[in-house]
Amino acid sequence: MKSIIAIFLSGIAIGSAASYFIMAYQWAIHHDASALTTRGRTMVAISDLLFEPQKKQSISITQVLEKYVCDEYRRQKSISEGAIDWESYGLSGRAKKEAMENSMRYVMQADAYNPPLMERCGTSL
């Protein structure tokens, strides 16, 4: 009877260890893929912003970039305040908290790096 219990407990330990390593590996793959995807999206956004002044000759690249920064600033600010539709993102409570903390950090950095632009973002553009 003791040997059966020992085998059973050993099986649980081995199964737990194996599932931990499988899940850790899957998380690492997701994290790496997400980082690569984020940079790709950034590249597409920047290329679009660089092309915008070519379509409209009356607008400069600075104006396009300021509009983009202001739009993203407002978006990050609404995330940090929790004023978005969280249900559409399907995030858990922990992910929601992390997203709000990260967004708050981005808003604070933007406020510190370029206060005049962020002031204008809150009122216009």
C-alpha positions, 0 to 999 in steps of 0.5 A: 500500500505504501508503494502505491501511495509513493508511486501516486505521489511521484506521478503527481510531482512529475506531472506537476513539474512537466506541466509547469515547464510546458506552460513556462515554455508556452508563455515565453513563446507568447511573450517573444511573439508579442514583443516582435508583433508590437515592433511590427505594428509600430513600424507600420504606424510610423510608415503611415505617419511618414506617408501622411504629409505626402498625401496632404501637402498642407500638413507637416510631419511634425503636425502628423506626429503631434496628432498621433502622440495626442491620440495615443496620449488620450488613449493611454490616459483613458486606460490608466483611468479605467475608462475603456470597455474592458469586456471587449479586451477579455482581460483578467483582473490581473491583466487589467491592473497591469495594463492600468499601471503601465498606462499610468507610467506612460502618461506620467513619462509623457507629462514629464518629457514634453509638458507643453505638448501634453497640455495641448493634447488635453485641450485640443489637437 
